[in-house]
Amino acid sequence: MAKSKNRFMTVRNTIKGFIEARGISVYRFRKDIGVAQSTAYDLVNNPDRIPNADVLNKICETYRIQPGELLAWFPDQEGDAA
């Protein structure tokens, strides 16, 4: 079976799971990393929103983690690509 040239791969943020596993509220998360309330809530509630480099760096520095703990790659299912 030939592979489709139009397959897309999706990177999503896993921030919601990260903060829930650590018992961190969204409020505490936004205060810890120093971002706007709307940015924090969007990152937590929208896994398709990938943090920009500055925000990703703030999160990693604050919690002493690697970016891979916040981002995950999910292959699209065969036939789901547009």
Gaussian input, Z-matrix of N, CA and C with variables (Angstrom, degrees):
# hf/3-21g

backbone

0 1
 N
 C     1     B1
 C     2     B2     1     A1
 N     3     B3     2     A2     1     D1
 C     4     B4     3     A3     2     D2
 C     5     B5     4     A4     3     D3
 N     6     B6     5     A5     4     D4
 C     7     B7     6     A6     5     D5
 C     8     B8     7     A7     6     D6
 N     9     B9     8     A8     7     D7
 C    10    B10     9     A9     8     D8
 C    11    B11    10    A10     9     D9
 N    12    B12    11    A11    10    D10
 C    13    B13    12    A12    11    D11
 C    14    B14    13    A13    12    D12
 N    15    B15    14    A14    13    D13
 C    16    B16    15    A15    14    D14
 C    17    B17    16    A16    15    D15
 N    18    B18    17    A17    16    D16
 C    19    B19    18    A18    17    D17
 C    20    B20    19    A19    18    D18
 N    21    B21    20    A20    19    D19
 C    22    B22    21    A21    20    D20
 C    23    B23    22    A22    21    D21
 N    24    B24    23    A23    22    D22
 C    25    B25    24    A24    23    D23
 C    26    B26    25    A25    24    D24
 N    27    B27    26    A26    25    D25
 C    28    B28    27    A27    26    D26
 C    29    B29    28    A28    27    D27
 N    30    B30    29    A29    28    D28
 C    31    B31    30    A30    29    D29
 C    32    B32    31    A31    30    D30
 N    33    B33    32    A32    31    D31
 C    34    B34    33    A33    32    D32
 C    35    B35    34    A34    33    D33
 N    36    B36    35    A35    34    D34
 C    37    B37    36    A36    35    D35
 C    38    B38    37    A37    36    D36
 N    39    B39    38    A38    37    D37
 C    40    B40    39    A39    38    D38
 C    41    B41    40    A40    39    D39
 N    42    B42    41    A41    40    D40
 C    43    B43    42    A42    41    D41
 C    44    B44    43    A43    42    D42
 N    45    B45    44    A44    43    D43
 C    46    B46    45    A45    44    D44
 C    47    B47    46    A46    45    D45
 N    48    B48    47    A47    46    D46
 C    49    B49    48    A48    47    D47
 C    50    B50    49    A49    48    D48
 N    51    B51    50    A50    49    D49
 C    52    B52    51    A51    50    D50
 C    53    B53    52    A52    51    D51
 N    54    B54    53    A53    52    D52
 C    55    B55    54    A54    53    D53
 C    56    B56    55    A55    54    D54
 N    57    B57    56    A56    55    D55
 C    58    B58    57    A57    56    D56
 C    59    B59    58    A58    57    D57
 N    60    B60    59    A59    58    D58
 C    61    B61    60    A60    59    D59
 C    62    B62    61    A61    60    D60
 N    63    B63    62    A62    61    D61
 C    64    B64    63    A63    62    D62
 C    65    B65    64    A64    63    D63
 N    66    B66    65    A65    64    D64
 C    67    B67    66    A66    65    D65
 C    68    B68    67    A67    66    D66
 N    69    B69    68    A68    67    D67
 C    70    B70    69    A69    68    D68
 C    71    B71    70    A70    69    D69
 N    72    B72    71    A71    70    D70
 C    73    B73    72    A72    71    D71
 C    74    B74    73    A73    72    D72
 N    75    B75    74    A74    73    D73
 C    76    B76    75    A75    74    D74
 C    77    B77    76    A76    75    D75
 N    78    B78    77    A77    76    D76
 C    79    B79    78    A78    77    D77
 C    80    B80    79    A79    78    D78
 N    81    B81    80    A80    79    D79
 C    82    B82    81    A81    80    D80
 C    83    B83    82    A82    81    D81
 N    84    B84    83    A83    82    D82
 C    85    B85    84    A84    83    D83
 C    86    B86    85    A85    84    D84
 N    87    B87    86    A86    85    D85
 C    88    B88    87    A87    86    D86
 C    89    B89    88    A88    87    D87
 N    90    B90    89    A89    88    D88
 C    91    B91    90    A90    89    D89
 C    92    B92    91    A91    90    D90
 N    93    B93    92    A92    91    D91
 C    94    B94    93    A93    92    D92
 C    95    B95    94    A94    93    D93
 N    96    B96    95    A95    94    D94
 C    97    B97    96    A96    95    D95
 C    98    B98    97    A97    96    D96
 N    99    B99    98    A98    97    D97
 C   100   B100    99    A99    98    D98
 C   101   B101   100   A100    99    D99
 N   102   B102   101   A101   100   D100
 C   103   B103   102   A102   101   D101
 C   104   B104   103   A103   102   D102
 N   105   B105   104   A104   103   D103
 C   106   B106   105   A105   104   D104
 C   107   B107   106   A106   105   D105
 N   108   B108   107   A107   106   D106
 C   109   B109   108   A108   107   D107
 C   110   B110   109   A109   108   D108
 N   111   B111   110   A110   109   D109
 C   112   B112   111   A111   110   D110
 C   113   B113   112   A112   111   D111
 N   114   B114   113   A113   112   D112
 C   115   B115   114   A114   113   D113
 C   116   B116   115   A115   114   D114
 N   117   B117   116   A116   115   D115
 C   118   B118   117   A117   116   D116
 C   119   B119   118   A118   117   D117
 N   120   B120   119   A119   118   D118
 C   121   B121   120   A120   119   D119
 C   122   B122   121   A121   120   D120
 N   123   B123   122   A122   121   D121
 C   124   B124   123   A123   122   D122
 C   125   B125   124   A124   123   D123
 N   126   B126   125   A125   124   D124
 C   127   B127   126   A126   125   D125
 C   128   B128   127   A127   126   D126
 N   129   B129   128   A128   127   D127
 C   130   B130   129   A129   128   D128
 C   131   B131   130   A130   129   D129
 N   132   B132   131   A131   130   D130
 C   133   B133   132   A132   131   D131
 C   134   B134   133   A133   132   D132
 N   135   B135   134   A134   133   D133
 C   136   B136   135   A135   134   D134
 C   137   B137   136   A136   135   D135
 N   138   B138   137   A137   136   D136
 C   139   B139   138   A138   137   D137
 C   140   B140   139   A139   138   D138
 N   141   B141   140   A140   139   D139
 C   142   B142   141   A141   140   D140
 C   143   B143   142   A142   141   D141
 N   144   B144   143   A143   142   D142
 C   145   B145   144   A144   143   D143
 C   146   B146   145   A145   144   D144
 N   147   B147   146   A146   145   D145
 C   148   B148   147   A147   146   D146
 C   149   B149   148   A148   147   D147
 N   150   B150   149   A149   148   D148
 C   151   B151   150   A150   149   D149
 C   152   B152   151   A151   150   D150
 N   153   B153   152   A152   151   D151
 C   154   B154   153   A153   152   D152
 C   155   B155   154   A154   153   D153
 N   156   B156   155   A155   154   D154
 C   157   B157   156   A156   155   D155
 C   158   B158   157   A157   156   D156
 N   159   B159   158   A158   157   D157
 C   160   B160   159   A159   158   D158
 C   161   B161   160   A160   159   D159
 N   162   B162   161   A161   160   D160
 C   163   B163   162   A162   161   D161
 C   164   B164   163   A163   162   D162
 N   165   B165   164   A164   163   D163
 C   166   B166   165   A165   164   D164
 C   167   B167   166   A166   165   D165
 N   168   B168   167   A167   166   D166
 C   169   B169   168   A168   167   D167
 C   170   B170   169   A169   168   D168
 N   171   B171   170   A170   169   D169
 C   172   B172   171   A171   170   D170
 C   173   B173   172   A172   171   D171
 N   174   B174   173   A173   172   D172
 C   175   B175   174   A174   173   D173
 C   176   B176   175   A175   174   D174
 N   177   B177   176   A176   175   D175
 C   178   B178   177   A177   176   D176
 C   179   B179   178   A178   177   D177
 N   180   B180   179   A179   178   D178
 C   181   B181   180   A180   179   D179
 C   182   B182   181   A181   180   D180
 N   183   B183   182   A182   181   D181
 C   184   B184   183   A183   182   D182
 C   185   B185   184   A184   183   D183
 N   186   B186   185   A185   184   D184
 C   187   B187   186   A186   185   D185
 C   188   B188   187   A187   186   D186
 N   189   B189   188   A188   187   D187
 C   190   B190   189   A189   188   D188
 C   191   B191   190   A190   189   D189
 N   192   B192   191   A191   190   D190
 C   193   B193   192   A192   191   D191
 C   194   B194   193   A193   192   D192
 N   195   B195   194   A194   193   D193
 C   196   B196   195   A195   194   D194
 C   197   B197   196   A196   195   D195
 N   198   B198   197   A197   196   D196
 C   199   B199   198   A198   197   D197
 C   200   B200   199   A199   198   D198
 N   201   B201   200   A200   199   D199
 C   202   B202   201   A201   200   D200
 C   203   B203   202   A202   201   D201
 N   204   B204   203   A203   202   D202
 C   205   B205   204   A204   203   D203
 C   206   B206   205   A205   204   D204
 N   207   B207   206   A206   205   D205
 C   208   B208   207   A207   206   D206
 C   209   B209   208   A208   207   D207
 N   210   B210   209   A209   208   D208
 C   211   B211   210   A210   209   D209
 C   212   B212   211   A211   210   D210
 N   213   B213   212   A212   211   D211
 C   214   B214   213   A213   212   D212
 C   215   B215   214   A214   213   D213
 N   216   B216   215   A215   214   D214
 C   217   B217   216   A216   215   D215
 C   218   B218   217   A217   216   D216
 N   219   B219   218   A218   217   D217
 C   220   B220   219   A219   218   D218
 C   221   B221   220   A220   219   D219
 N   222   B222   221   A221   220   D220
 C   223   B223   222   A222   221   D221
 C   224   B224   223   A223   222   D222
 N   225   B225   224   A224   223   D223
 C   226   B226   225   A225   224   D224
 C   227   B227   226   A226   225   D225
 N   228   B228   227   A227   226   D226
 C   229   B229   228   A228   227   D227
 C   230   B230   229   A229   228   D228
 N   231   B231   230   A230   229   D229
 C   232   B232   231   A231   230   D230
 C   233   B233   232   A232   231   D231
 N   234   B234   233   A233   232   D232
 C   235   B235   234   A234   233   D233
 C   236   B236   235   A235   234   D234
 N   237   B237   236   A236   235   D235
 C   238   B238   237   A237   236   D236
 C   239   B239   238   A238   237   D237
 N   240   B240   239   A239   238   D238
 C   241   B241   240   A240   239   D239
 C   242   B242   241   A241   240   D240
 N   243   B243   242   A242   241   D241
 C   244   B244   243   A243   242   D242
 C   245   B245   244   A244   243   D243

   B1=1.4418
   B2=1.5303
   B3=1.3230
   B4=1.4594
   B5=1.5231
   B6=1.3236
   B7=1.4635
   B8=1.5179
   B9=1.3099
   B10=1.4512
   B11=1.5184
   B12=1.3349
   B13=1.4600
   B14=1.5191
   B15=1.3300
   B16=1.4584
   B17=1.5206
   B18=1.3062
   B19=1.4702
   B20=1.5096
   B21=1.3201
   B22=1.4536
   B23=1.5206
   B24=1.2930
   B25=1.4504
   B26=1.5276
   B27=1.2940
   B28=1.4523
   B29=1.5195
   B30=1.3247
   B31=1.4562
   B32=1.5197
   B33=1.3050
   B34=1.4646
   B35=1.5236
   B36=1.3171
   B37=1.4624
   B38=1.5280
   B39=1.3053
   B40=1.4691
   B41=1.5359
   B42=1.3241
   B43=1.4624
   B44=1.5264
   B45=1.3218
   B46=1.4670
   B47=1.5337
   B48=1.3147
   B49=1.4563
   B50=1.5206
   B51=1.3352
   B52=1.4639
   B53=1.5278
   B54=1.3483
   B55=1.4700
   B56=1.5296
   B57=1.3353
   B58=1.4719
   B59=1.5252
   B60=1.3198
   B61=1.4723
   B62=1.5254
   B63=1.3232
   B64=1.4614
   B65=1.5299
   B66=1.3306
   B67=1.4580
   B68=1.5176
   B69=1.3250
   B70=1.4623
   B71=1.5342
   B72=1.3302
   B73=1.4645
   B74=1.5247
   B75=1.3203
   B76=1.4618
   B77=1.5284
   B78=1.3195
   B79=1.4650
   B80=1.5301
   B81=1.3321
   B82=1.4686
   B83=1.5273
   B84=1.3315
   B85=1.4628
   B86=1.5296
   B87=1.3194
   B88=1.4705
   B89=1.5163
   B90=1.3359
   B91=1.4625
   B92=1.5296
   B93=1.3242
   B94=1.4633
   B95=1.5251
   B96=1.3362
   B97=1.4707
   B98=1.5244
   B99=1.3319
   B100=1.4587
   B101=1.5167
   B102=1.3284
   B103=1.4687
   B104=1.5203
   B105=1.3218
   B106=1.4550
   B107=1.5247
   B108=1.3218
   B109=1.4574
   B110=1.5259
   B111=1.3239
   B112=1.4688
   B113=1.5293
   B114=1.3172
   B115=1.4759
   B116=1.5138
   B117=1.3196
   B118=1.4608
   B119=1.5222
   B120=1.3339
   B121=1.4678
   B122=1.5192
   B123=1.3270
   B124=1.4588
   B125=1.5244
   B126=1.3245
   B127=1.4668
   B128=1.5281
   B129=1.3154
   B130=1.4618
   B131=1.5347
   B132=1.3009
   B133=1.4609
   B134=1.5279
   B135=1.3183
   B136=1.4610
   B137=1.5304
   B138=1.3233
   B139=1.4715
   B140=1.5180
   B141=1.3342
   B142=1.4641
   B143=1.5277
   B144=1.3265
   B145=1.4688
   B146=1.5301
   B147=1.3119
   B148=1.4696
   B149=1.5314
   B150=1.3245
   B151=1.4698
   B152=1.5237
   B153=1.3446
   B154=1.4600
   B155=1.5273
   B156=1.3072
   B157=1.4683
   B158=1.5279
   B159=1.3398
   B160=1.4679
   B161=1.5248
   B162=1.3248
   B163=1.4686
   B164=1.5237
   B165=1.3165
   B166=1.4659
   B167=1.5265
   B168=1.3141
   B169=1.4614
   B170=1.5293
   B171=1.3490
   B172=1.4658
   B173=1.5287
   B174=1.3350
   B175=1.4639
   B176=1.5219
   B177=1.3270
   B178=1.4690
   B179=1.5167
   B180=1.3319
   B181=1.4642
   B182=1.5261
   B183=1.3218
   B184=1.4679
   B185=1.5239
   B186=1.3251
   B187=1.4666
   B188=1.5328
   B189=1.3378
   B190=1.4827
   B191=1.5287
   B192=1.3332
   B193=1.4663
   B194=1.5178
   B195=1.3165
   B196=1.4596
   B197=1.5318
   B198=1.3383
   B199=1.4643
   B200=1.5332
   B201=1.3034
   B202=1.4581
   B203=1.5253
   B204=1.3188
   B205=1.4647
   B206=1.5252
   B207=1.3344
   B208=1.4556
   B209=1.5221
   B210=1.3228
   B211=1.4589
   B212=1.5172
   B213=1.3201
   B214=1.4648
   B215=1.5214
   B216=1.3056
   B217=1.4550
   B218=1.5214
   B219=1.3132
   B220=1.4504
   B221=1.5152
   B222=1.3276
   B223=1.4602
   B224=1.5302
   B225=1.3242
   B226=1.4645
   B227=1.5081
   B228=1.3124
   B229=1.4513
   B230=1.5221
   B231=1.3054
   B232=1.4633
   B233=1.5146
   B234=1.3264
   B235=1.4553
   B236=1.5156
   B237=1.3468
   B238=1.4543
   B239=1.5133
   B240=1.3223
   B241=1.4527
   B242=1.5273
   B243=1.3250
   B244=1.4708
   B245=1.5073
   A1=108.37
   A2=116.66
   A3=122.22
   A4=110.01
   A5=116.21
   A6=120.89
   A7=109.30
   A8=116.32
   A9=122.07
   A10=109.99
   A11=116.08
   A12=120.58
   A13=111.01
   A14=118.09
   A15=122.17
   A16=113.57
   A17=118.86
   A18=120.27
   A19=110.01
   A20=116.10
   A21=121.79
   A22=109.12
   A23=115.79
   A24=121.55
   A25=106.73
   A26=117.15
   A27=120.81
   A28=110.76
   A29=115.28
   A30=121.32
   A31=106.20
   A32=115.88
   A33=121.45
   A34=109.67
   A35=114.99
   A36=117.71
   A37=108.72
   A38=114.79
   A39=121.89
   A40=110.31
   A41=114.53
   A42=120.59
   A43=111.61
   A44=118.04
   A45=120.61
   A46=110.38
   A47=116.90
   A48=120.45
   A49=112.03
   A50=116.42
   A51=121.63
   A52=110.96
   A53=116.62
   A54=117.79
   A55=111.45
   A56=117.08
   A57=119.04
   A58=111.21
   A59=116.91
   A60=120.82
   A61=111.70
   A62=116.49
   A63=120.96
   A64=112.98
   A65=116.70
   A66=120.08
   A67=113.53
   A68=116.64
   A69=121.97
   A70=108.16
   A71=116.84
   A72=120.01
   A73=109.20
   A74=116.17
   A75=119.79
   A76=109.38
   A77=116.73
   A78=120.76
   A79=110.93
   A80=116.41
   A81=120.26
   A82=111.00
   A83=116.57
   A84=121.94
   A85=110.33
   A86=117.00
   A87=119.26
   A88=111.78
   A89=116.78
   A90=119.67
   A91=110.98
   A92=116.73
   A93=121.19
   A94=112.16
   A95=116.30
   A96=118.34
   A97=113.32
   A98=117.45
   A99=120.89
   A100=114.86
   A101=116.72
   A102=119.69
   A103=109.27
   A104=115.74
   A105=121.59
   A106=110.33
   A107=115.41
   A108=120.69
   A109=111.21
   A110=117.18
   A111=120.37
   A112=111.47
   A113=116.80
   A114=120.80
   A115=110.34
   A116=116.99
   A117=120.73
   A118=111.54
   A119=116.54
   A120=119.46
   A121=111.35
   A122=117.67
   A123=120.35
   A124=110.90
   A125=117.80
   A126=120.78
   A127=111.34
   A128=116.55
   A129=120.40
   A130=111.53
   A131=117.03
   A132=120.78
   A133=115.21
   A134=117.87
   A135=121.00
   A136=109.63
   A137=117.63
   A138=119.99
   A139=113.86
   A140=117.53
   A141=119.88
   A142=112.35
   A143=117.19
   A144=121.15
   A145=108.03
   A146=115.18
   A147=121.07
   A148=107.86
   A149=117.66
   A150=118.87
   A151=110.90
   A152=115.65
   A153=118.28
   A154=109.10
   A155=116.59
   A156=121.50
   A157=112.29
   A158=117.31
   A159=120.01
   A160=111.65
   A161=116.58
   A162=120.60
   A163=110.12
   A164=117.07
   A165=120.72
   A166=110.27
   A167=116.45
   A168=120.73
   A169=111.11
   A170=117.97
   A171=121.28
   A172=111.02
   A173=115.96
   A174=119.76
   A175=110.26
   A176=116.21
   A177=120.18
   A178=112.02
   A179=117.47
   A180=120.72
   A181=111.24
   A182=116.77
   A183=121.13
   A184=111.93
   A185=115.68
   A186=119.96
   A187=113.23
   A188=116.17
   A189=122.25
   A190=110.71
   A191=115.58
   A192=122.01
   A193=110.42
   A194=115.70
   A195=122.58
   A196=109.37
   A197=118.16
   A198=120.87
   A199=113.62
   A200=117.06
   A201=121.26
   A202=113.61
   A203=117.20
   A204=120.47
   A205=111.55
   A206=116.40
   A207=121.55
   A208=113.47
   A209=116.70
   A210=121.41
   A211=109.62
   A212=115.49
   A213=120.48
   A214=108.82
   A215=115.83
   A216=122.42
   A217=108.84
   A218=115.92
   A219=122.25
   A220=109.10
   A221=117.72
   A222=117.95
   A223=109.56
   A224=116.52
   A225=119.73
   A226=109.13
   A227=115.60
   A228=120.80
   A229=108.70
   A230=117.07
   A231=122.49
   A232=108.89
   A233=115.80
   A234=121.13
   A235=114.11
   A236=118.46
   A237=120.64
   A238=112.33
   A239=118.35
   A240=121.18
   A241=109.60
   A242=114.43
   A243=119.49
   A244=111.77
   D1=128.69
   D2=-177.72
   D3=-77.44
   D4=145.16
   D5=177.15
   D6=-83.51
   D7=140.49
   D8=178.64
   D9=-72.02
   D10=138.07
   D11=176.88
   D12=-75.52
   D13=-15.38
   D14=-175.98
   D15=-98.24
   D16=14.24
   D17=178.96
   D18=-69.39
   D19=138.41
   D20=178.56
   D21=-114.38
   D22=146.20
   D23=175.54
   D24=-110.26
   D25=145.65
   D26=-174.36
   D27=-118.99
   D28=128.63
   D29=171.58
   D30=-102.74
   D31=131.40
   D32=179.41
   D33=-128.47
   D34=153.88
   D35=175.27
   D36=-86.42
   D37=148.64
   D38=179.92
   D39=-117.47
   D40=31.11
   D41=-175.03
   D42=-63.34
   D43=-39.34
   D44=-179.72
   D45=-57.82
   D46=-48.36
   D47=178.20
   D48=-64.14
   D49=-37.14
   D50=179.30
   D51=-61.16
   D52=-49.96
   D53=-177.16
   D54=-72.70
   D55=-35.02
   D56=178.22
   D57=-64.48
   D58=-40.76
   D59=179.96
   D60=-63.58
   D61=-27.70
   D62=-178.81
   D63=-98.98
   D64=0.05
   D65=179.80
   D66=69.12
   D67=30.97
   D68=-178.90
   D69=-99.05
   D70=129.54
   D71=176.38
   D72=-76.74
   D73=162.35
   D74=176.58
   D75=-63.02
   D76=-38.44
   D77=177.43
   D78=-58.95
   D79=-49.29
   D80=179.86
   D81=-63.27
   D82=-40.31
   D83=178.10
   D84=-57.74
   D85=-49.26
   D86=-177.47
   D87=-67.49
   D88=-36.44
   D89=177.07
   D90=-67.81
   D91=-42.20
   D92=-179.75
   D93=-60.31
   D94=-41.96
   D95=-174.87
   D96=-97.22
   D97=-9.74
   D98=174.14
   D99=72.91
   D100=43.56
   D101=176.28
   D102=-115.17
   D103=165.91
   D104=178.44
   D105=-63.76
   D106=151.99
   D107=179.19
   D108=-55.84
   D109=-44.08
   D110=-178.43
   D111=-63.13
   D112=-37.29
   D113=178.77
   D114=-65.61
   D115=-47.43
   D116=-178.74
   D117=-61.60
   D118=-48.42
   D119=-178.74
   D120=-65.16
   D121=-36.55
   D122=178.38
   D123=-66.33
   D124=-42.62
   D125=178.90
   D126=-63.67
   D127=-39.02
   D128=-178.61
   D129=-73.17
   D130=-40.39
   D131=-172.75
   D132=-95.70
   D133=-8.27
   D134=-179.09
   D135=-127.21
   D136=94.86
   D137=-177.33
   D138=-64.45
   D139=-15.70
   D140=176.89
   D141=-79.81
   D142=-12.80
   D143=178.52
   D144=-83.48
   D145=113.57
   D146=179.29
   D147=-94.82
   D148=127.80
   D149=-179.64
   D150=-64.22
   D151=143.18
   D152=176.26
   D153=-69.61
   D154=171.09
   D155=-173.76
   D156=-58.15
   D157=-40.61
   D158=-179.09
   D159=-64.98
   D160=-44.81
   D161=-179.51
   D162=-67.91
   D163=-43.00
   D164=178.10
   D165=-58.99
   D166=-42.07
   D167=178.57
   D168=-64.26
   D169=-41.50
   D170=178.28
   D171=-60.89
   D172=-43.62
   D173=-179.93
   D174=-63.42
   D175=-46.83
   D176=-178.49
   D177=-63.63
   D178=-42.02
   D179=178.64
   D180=-65.91
   D181=-42.67
   D182=-176.99
   D183=-64.19
   D184=-45.79
   D185=-175.05
   D186=-101.04
   D187=3.06
   D188=176.95
   D189=54.42
   D190=54.35
   D191=-178.42
   D192=-128.49
   D193=169.71
   D194=175.35
   D195=-93.48
   D196=149.95
   D197=178.87
   D198=-54.37
   D199=-30.62
   D200=179.93
   D201=-63.55
   D202=-15.46
   D203=176.53
   D204=-80.45
   D205=-8.90
   D206=-177.11
   D207=-117.27
   D208=-12.02
   D209=-177.13
   D210=-126.57
   D211=142.23
   D212=178.20
   D213=-138.62
   D214=145.60
   D215=178.27
   D216=-101.60
   D217=129.79
   D218=178.90
   D219=-123.95
   D220=117.02
   D221=177.03
   D222=-69.65
   D223=139.96
   D224=174.28
   D225=-66.92
   D226=151.93
   D227=177.08
   D228=-71.01
   D229=147.02
   D230=177.08
   D231=-53.38
   D232=127.70
   D233=177.61
   D234=89.91
   D235=-6.40
   D236=179.61
   D237=-84.74
   D238=-18.17
   D239=-176.91
   D240=-67.66
   D241=146.43
   D242=179.82
   D243=-73.69

